[in-house]
Amino acid sequence: MPSRTCVPAAWLSLAATAVVACAAADEPPPPRERVEVRSAAGPRTLEGTLVVEAQDGGLLLELADQRYELLQPDQIVARRPGAAARPAATPRELGRRILGELPAGFDVHVTRHYVVCFDTSREYAVWCAALFERLSETFVTYWTNAGLDIRRPDRPLVVVIFADRRAYEAFAARDLGAAADRVVGYYNLFSNRVTTFDLTGSDSLPRPAGRRPGHAGLEILASPEAAGLVATLVHEATHQMAFNTGMHRRLAPVPLWVSEGIATCFETPDLAHARGWKGIGGVNTARLDRFLQGSRPGGLREIVAGDEPFRRAADGLDAYARAWALTHFLMKTKRDAFAGYLGTIAGKQPCGADSPERRLEEFAAAFGATPDALEPEVQRMMARLHARRP
């Protein structure tokens, strides 16, 4: 699930004037602001792109390192137009800047679309980065072919990988609080980064003498934890892609069934493949089994209308399973309508208003049926998928 620091409820209910940070090529660039703020740590000066200005004077800024800064009116001492945007940092410059926020011992691996900060072995980081690159290409190709207006990220995406779970939990507690020990990886909407750790523990294993280059992937996939590792990496990186390609906007009211449904449809591992993952569309057997075990009337309507089922500990796994089942069904049987619906979601503004009634209306308008009406069809498809399993 995308992680986001608690956003004040007032922001979610305000009729805000939103400025999209990624303007189209023929539109003027979004305004830049230089803001002096007060904080518990003392006065600060921030400069960034204006994303949202609320009616009460609160601001949402995007800083040069892609982080969002949410400023309440009483924090703002003064504001004025910012200087013209400086040339974007190179990927290695961005990586070095992020290393300053991380514990000692981290290094940077840069690929075409990613900056991976790691304290694992370099081989492990290189293997993970190759998986992310494969996902990136597959994501853009699939949704472009589906008719969605997808753009490739115009800046590198950042992933932080810890070798040690304890160090990861200590770091993640800043974002997740007490939940850090229950989450093995996450995408943060404020920082725009994926953070995880080596679930396989492969860096703690002895290295065979004379091992040939390229064998790291084979060792990783031979681990009993390989399936969970691949699913976690792909799931969280799918969130990151969705929020950086125009499919979703960060801090917009994107229904969790949509974001989690897409991530669970992408996450299915294929350990027979050299990267542990081949593409989308496969049957997610864990989610399928859970859906069939926990299915009940009205379950799809519940996740379409609101996000609460995903946040309740007792219902979370069932909510994810329903999201996968509904998304898989729509991708297979109503692909054009689903692409149109995703276009509606893409138009939602950061910190915009939302309601159960609006969500249900948007769903019915896109698919010509309510979640309750589609539920029997989804059930039948899931039963057929289960029957075909070896």
NUTI-952889 format. One record per residue (C-alpha): x, y, z. Coordinates in steps of 0.1 Angstrom, whole numbers, plus 5000, padded with zeros to 4 digits. Layout:
BEGIN
XYZ/...
***
This chain:
BEGIN
500050005000/501350354993/502350515025/501550875033/502051075064/498751175079/497151455059/494951685079/491251615071/490751985063/493051945033/490951655020/487651845022/488752185010/487852304975/491552374967/493052544937/495452284924/498452334901/499752014886/503551994889/504051814856/502552064831/502051964795/504752084770/502452364756/501452494790/503452744812/505452574839/503852564873/504752854896/507752824919/507652954955/510253054981/508753015015/510053105049/508552875075/508752825113/509152475127/510152305160/513652275146/513852645139/513252865109/513752725074/513552855038/512052615012/511952664975/509952444952/507052404927/503552484939/501352184937/498252304957/497252624974/494352574998/491752845004/493052895039/496552975027/498152635032/500652515006/501752184991/505252224976/507351984956/511052024963/514051964940/514551604954/510851514945/509751534981/506351694989/506251945018/502852015033/502752365050/499952475073/499052845073/500452905107/503852765097/504253025069/506153335078/506653485043/506453375007/507553514974/508053394938/510953154936/513853184912/513753004879/514152634882/517752524881/518852244859/517751914874/520251724893/521951434875/520951094887/524351054905/523951394921/520451304933/521850974946/524651144965/522151394980/520051094992/523050925007/523351215031/519951115046/520950745050/523050555075/526750515068/527750245043/525250315015/526250334979/524450424946/523650224915/522250424886/520350284856/518350444828/515250514849/516350444885/518650554913/519050264937/520650344971/521850034989/523949885016/523549535003/526049384979/526349564946/525249244928/522049234947/521349604939/522149544902/519749254901/516949454918/517549744894/517249514864/513949394877/512749754881/513749834846/511849544832/508749644851/509150004839/509149904802/506249654807/504149904826/504450174800/503949934771/500849764786/498950074795/499850264763/498549974743/495449974765/494750334753/495850514785/497750844782/500950724799/504150924799/507550784808/508950934841/510851254833/513251204862/514850904879/512850704904/514450644938/514650304956/516350254989/517349894998/518649795032/520549475038/519349435074/515749425085/516549585119/518149885102/515249905077/512649915105/514550185124/514650395093/511050315081/509650405116/509950775105/507350705078/505350415092/505550455130/504750135149/503749955117/507349945104/507849595118/504849465099/505649615065/508449465044/508449745018/506550055009/506150344985/505950685002/503750944984/505551235001/509151134994/508250954961/510550664971/510350294975/512050155006/512649795014/515249545025/516749215013/514048965022/516148675012/518948745036/521248665006/523948915017/524448725050/525148405032/528748295025/529948364990/531348054971/534948104960/535348174923/531748244917/531148364881/529548704875/525848684869/525248414895/523748644920/520348624904/520348244905/521148244942/518448504950/515748314931/516847984948/515948134982/512748014999/511848385002/512248464965/508548474956/507848714985/510848924975/509848954939/506149024948/507149304972/509649474949/507249464919/504249564940/505849874955/507649974923/504249944904/502850204928/505850424921/505350394883/501650464886/502250784905/504950904881/503550824847/500251024848/498150724858/497650874894/498651194910/500351194944/498051274973/494951274950/492051064963/492850754942/490650474955/492850204971/491049924953/492450074921/496050134932/496249804951/494349614924/496849724897/499849654920/498549304929/497949224892/501549314884/503249154914/502848784905/506348624904/507648384878/510648224893/511348034862/512348364846/515848494850/514548814867/511848624888/509148814869/507948804833/505049034830/501449104840/498148914836/499048594854/496848444881/497848564915/497148234933/497548374968/495048654961/492748414943/492648164972/492048444997/489248584976/487448254973/487848185010/486648535022/484148624995/480848755007/477948954992/478649324989/482349284993/483149454960/480849754967/482549805001/486049844986/484850064957/482950294980/485750355005/489250265017/488450155052/488549775045/492249805035/493049985068/491349745091/493649475104/490949205103/489849285068/493049395050/494049075033/490449015021/490349375007/493549314988/492148994974/488949154963/490949444947/493049194927/489948994916/487949294905/490949444887/491849124870/488249084859/488149434845/491449414827/490449084810/486849154802/486349534801/489849664792/488649974772/486150074800/488850024826/491250244807/488550514805/487950484842/491650514849/491550834829/488950974853/491050874882/494051044866/492151374866/491751384903/493651664920/496051644949/494251694982/490851694963/487551604978/485951254975/483051064989/481550704987/478650834966/481050984940/483150674939/480150454932/478850694906/482150704888/482350324888/478850284874/479350544847/482550374835/481350014835/477650044830/476949844861/477349864899/479849664918/476949454931/475849374896/479349274885/479949064916/478448734902/480548764871/483648824891/482848524913/482348294882/485648404867/487548334899/485847994902/486947904867/490548024874/490647804905/489247504886/491947534859/494847524884/496947204882/
***
